[in-house]
Amino acid sequence: SLQHIAPTDVVSIKCTSIMNTTTWAVYQQVCSVLLDRHKTLFAFLICTRVLMGESIDPSEWNLLVRGFGTSKLSRDEFQRGINNEQPAVIDPQNPPPSWIPPKLWLQVIELEKLTKFRGLINSINNQTANWKAFYESKQPADLPSPWNESSPFAKLIIVKCFSPDKIMEFMKRFIAANLGRHYGEHPKLSVPELFSTASQLTPIILVHPHNVNPIPQVIKMAELQNMKRRIEIISYGTEQGNYAKKSIQSALLSGHWIVVQNCHLASDWMQDLEKIILGISSDSTHPKFRLWLLTEPTDVIPTSILNAGVRMAFENPSGIKNRALMRFIKTGESAFESTNIPSSVSKIYKKMVFSMGILVAMLQERLRFGSFGFNRVYDFDDSDFNAAIKIIQDTIVYTGTVDFSIIRDNVTQMVFAGRIWDQNDLKTFENLIREYLNADIKKSKFTIGNGSFVIPDEVTFDSVIAYLKQLPSIEEPEAYGLQSNANLLRMNQDLDGIFGDLELMLKSSKKFDVYQVETSSNLLELITIISNRIPDEWDQQKIHELELKYPSKYHQPLNSVIRREVRLYNELIFKIQDTLSDAKSALERKQTLQKRNHQLLKALYDERVPEEWKEVSFEGPDSLFDWVMQLRSQIDYLRQWTFEGHPKSIQIRDLFNSRDLFQAVAQHFARKTGTQVENVRFFAEFPNTHEDLEKMTRKHASSVFVSGLHLDGAKWDKEKKSITDLQSLDLSTHLNIVCIFANISQAEKQNQNFSCPVYYRSHQRQNKGRGLLASVE
């Protein structure tokens, strides 16, 4: 820093220059090993640490980072709620404007309680046009007056509360205003640049996400250094430690390159690796020797190894254009050449290669749109593109012609069907590939991606690279086959990821001492609150009475549902009471603090649901406060059910295991009609009036009315009785009451029906099917 600052005799100026230069140097160094999504977070952390205590109030910082779901404000709401006090609700005399979702308006109400934000509700009501324009804008300007004169940090809180999809843009403005715009220009290293800073004494460490493979770049580097025949790649696995150790020791003398993959799995080998690296000397090491360590983000690599090496984060670029460009540059001209393809169809073949490159890039990027993209998470990579091109080549050679129907089927079944295991996702893929590979590709200026990409008439390596380079780096959701609202979902997911990582970092940096006076007192208070409000289990007498009231009879499917619900809740309530009792005794030093007690107390301290509870719990939110409130709601609902009889409409979110409801309806239909259960399908109808309810009850004997469902990515048009597009900025719509009934397949109506998967919670569609309840037509 002293070498790079301008000379001055003014001490204050010199100190400021040293701090600014040092801060920038640290930022550049750390960013070299951060993934892109964490670079903005790191700059934000630097910025807030500089300002903490000056212009940032700790309570406001807590509110921004932890949000309204687990803030101190909501903890008070939580305590009032579990003590049967009325939580905050929307005042019917002061309803929100029609364009503001109720959830956001509740957050505005909470924010209004803080002194600094008094008058926010009046401002929104009095300047509705200005606030609506800000809420709906894609390129946000400043907040409406007078809130545009708030401090940059206060603006962040308002934006996160009122329009969270814009928080990243305002966060970048906050960083630029306090540290400078250059902190938004994330420094990036290339593999050749990183290699130039290394020597035989310094390991080269590449940190990469799960679905990114840096090996091709390492091999390309070996080719540039004439080391392709002197490189050994070791994929670390069981009992690979000794082999890797011997290979490195041999390469130290011979001057070979050793590449060790999956270092994040090598915790048992790190001690040996540390000794090897720290023992390397220039006297006994061949100057051409290089050690490459490839790892996913992990904490198993010792600090001494990280400090001894040169490091960088290696990840694929984002965006269809950038992914496709990288792929074609990596494969080179060979991607568009094939000696087996007849010259008469060579032009069409090259167009298909370009189209598949865009398609695979689009599939990878589509995952960033969460539930709008795919129901599951898939590891699409370069091997999918290479395999698809090989299948296209073989199909053309084998058939002697270009039959797009056969090519699509072969590519789908041989390449993607094994990877895309969700049937609804496979249907989505089949529709997508139909757009990218069809007979119209022969035409001039053929477009794909809903018109976002034009296939060059003469496809060559140079024409493809030139075409892709002139495209914008950010595509609209329509390029992915999605509606414009999908961008909002992606931004919200990025927001959750950023602040989730930030909260995790802050929690991990705080030392957790169970017996520290303040910590122990807070934990005891929390344990007492939860223990007092969790009801006792159903005893044997009550269970016997329940079984008499709701006997197992096949003509009443809900009887089996309520009986099983009680058993499951009994198991959960016992687990909660037992573990809390043990933890409390440990805190009061009445018994030894066991590992399970410590883990439970740490979870409570972090305001998370303990893992021991999750093992026997319903699939609920991760936040402790939200989870307890939902548990109370579900227990109250269940007690009302057992006392008053079967409800006319089942509140599905208040069931412990919602699958039981669908299974009971299916089994009832199967027994009644003699149909095998695996052939039973679920259908849905939407009643608009009380007469509709009565009519559907008589029409469908094996049915149940369900409330609490939401439709993601679309809405139900009551007048047209069909699925339609969402309104602007909506991600889902609430469904009032739905009649779910069992039947066999209705072949005559299949073309009119949409088979829609039903999930317990929207985010759990990503969890390998844990949240999947059924598919309903």
QUIJO-V598632 format. One line per field, one symbol per residue. phi: phi as a letter, one per 20 degrees, with the letter a starting at -180 (. if undefined). Layout:
# QUIJO-V598632
phi=???
This chain:
# QUIJO-V598632
phi=.ffdeffbeeffffffffffffgfffgfffffddfgfefffffffgffffefndddegfffffffemefcfggfffffffffemefffcffffcffgfedfgfffffffffffegfdfnffffffecgfffffffefedfeefffeffeffgfffgfffffebffdfffffffffffddofffeeffcddffffffeebfedfdddecfgeddeggffffffffeldfecccddefbgmefffffffffffgeeneddddelffedgfdfffffffffefcffddffefbddddbfgbdeefffffffddcbedbffenfgfffffffffemfffddbfeegffdfffgfffffffffffffffffffelffebfcdcefbfffffffffffgfffffembddffffffffffedeffeeeefffffffffffffecbfffffflfdcmlnfcdfgfdecgffffffffeeffdefggfemcefffffffffffffffffffffffffeefdcgefgfffffffffffffffeefffffffffffffffcffcfecffffffffgffffgfffffffffffffffffemebffegffffffffffemdfgfffffcefedfefgfffffffgffffffffffeenfffceeffeefcffgffffffffffffdmefgfeecdcccdfdcffffffffffdfebbeccnecdemaceeffelbecfffgmedbcedfcceeceaegdgfdffeededfddfcgfefeelngefeadce
